[in-house]
Amino acid sequence: MNNLADAIRKRIKFYLKEKNMNVWKLCKMSGIPCSTISTFMSGKTELIKLDTLLHICEGYEITLSEFFADPMFNTVEQDKNDD
């Protein structure tokens, strides 16, 4: 099982490869500052806003439904520190 943040990171990495993009291009396409994406992807922060994730999906030209359409999201658990 993954925690939600790890699952989202894996999915972002999946789409980077799928769309033949790097983080810089994703930042340009989504309008999200590279520092925001880099900080989340490096694990320095565990939280990502839903609207930020929506902009990332727009950069990938996919919907939020497509982003979360992966079996790993069926088994994510809440981080123990997120009470």
Contacts in CASP RR format, 6 or more apart in sequence:
PFRMAT RR
TARGET T0000
AUTHOR 0000-0000-0000
METHOD contacts of the structure
MODEL  1
MNNLADAIRKRIKFYLKEKNMNVWKLCKMSGIPCSTISTFMSGKTELIKL
DTLLHICEGYEITLSEFFADPMFNTVEQDKNDD
1 75 0 8 1.000
1 76 0 8 1.000
1 77 0 8 1.000
2 10 0 8 1.000
2 72 0 8 1.000
2 75 0 8 1.000
2 76 0 8 1.000
2 77 0 8 1.000
3 46 0 8 1.000
3 76 0 8 1.000
3 77 0 8 1.000
3 78 0 8 1.000
3 79 0 8 1.000
4 76 0 8 1.000
4 77 0 8 1.000
4 78 0 8 1.000
4 79 0 8 1.000
5 40 0 8 1.000
5 43 0 8 1.000
5 46 0 8 1.000
5 47 0 8 1.000
5 48 0 8 1.000
5 79 0 8 1.000
7 70 0 8 1.000
7 72 0 8 1.000
7 73 0 8 1.000
7 76 0 8 1.000
8 48 0 8 1.000
8 53 0 8 1.000
9 40 0 8 1.000
9 41 0 8 1.000
9 43 0 8 1.000
10 72 0 8 1.000
11 67 0 8 1.000
11 68 0 8 1.000
11 70 0 8 1.000
11 72 0 8 1.000
12 26 0 8 1.000
12 37 0 8 1.000
12 41 0 8 1.000
12 56 0 8 1.000
13 41 0 8 1.000
14 70 0 8 1.000
15 21 0 8 1.000
15 60 0 8 1.000
15 62 0 8 1.000
15 67 0 8 1.000
16 22 0 8 1.000
16 23 0 8 1.000
16 26 0 8 1.000
19 60 0 8 1.000
19 61 0 8 1.000
21 29 0 8 1.000
21 60 0 8 1.000
23 34 0 8 1.000
23 37 0 8 1.000
23 38 0 8 1.000
23 41 0 8 1.000
24 34 0 8 1.000
26 32 0 8 1.000
26 37 0 8 1.000
26 56 0 8 1.000
26 59 0 8 1.000
26 60 0 8 1.000
27 33 0 8 1.000
27 34 0 8 1.000
27 37 0 8 1.000
29 58 0 8 1.000
29 59 0 8 1.000
29 60 0 8 1.000
30 37 0 8 1.000
30 55 0 8 1.000
30 56 0 8 1.000
30 58 0 8 1.000
30 59 0 8 1.000
30 60 0 8 1.000
31 55 0 8 1.000
31 59 0 8 1.000
32 52 0 8 1.000
32 55 0 8 1.000
32 56 0 8 1.000
36 52 0 8 1.000
37 56 0 8 1.000
39 45 0 8 1.000
40 47 0 8 1.000
40 48 0 8 1.000
46 79 0 8 1.000
46 81 0 8 1.000
46 82 0 8 1.000
53 64 0 8 1.000
53 67 0 8 1.000
54 64 0 8 1.000
56 67 0 8 1.000
57 63 0 8 1.000
57 64 0 8 1.000
57 66 0 8 1.000
57 67 0 8 1.000
60 67 0 8 1.000
END
